[in-house]
């Protein structure tokens, strides 16, 4: 079982990824933008992060750079 963070501003995309990941037995956490993803990653560790690139607030590339710092 993997702990997966799904980051996307589209509700339907997050729901679809969650559905299939949970069906396979993984634990899924969701974030709606890059800033929220950074805050969640400060509190928890994840095995996999599935992140959209084009999001409001903070894009996926910038969020990845910030997460890699810690």
GIJOFEN-V79989 format. One record per backbone hydrogen bond with DSSP energy under -0.5 kcal/mol. NH is the residue of the N-H (numbers start at 1). CO is the residue of the C=O. If there is no record, write none. Layout:
BEGIN
nh = [NH,NH]
co = [CO,CO]
END
This chain:
BEGIN
nh = [4,4,5,6,6,7,7,8,8,11,14,15,16,17,18,19,20,21,22,23,24,25,26,27,28,29,31,34,34,37,38,39,40,41,42,43,43,44,47,48,50,51,52,55,58,60,63,64,65,66,67,68,69,69,70,70]
co = [2,27,48,4,29,5,50,6,31,9,10,11,12,13,14,15,16,17,18,19,20,22,21,2,26,4,6,56,58,33,34,35,36,37,38,39,40,40,3,3,5,49,7,53,56,53,59,60,61,62,63,64,65,66,66,67]
END
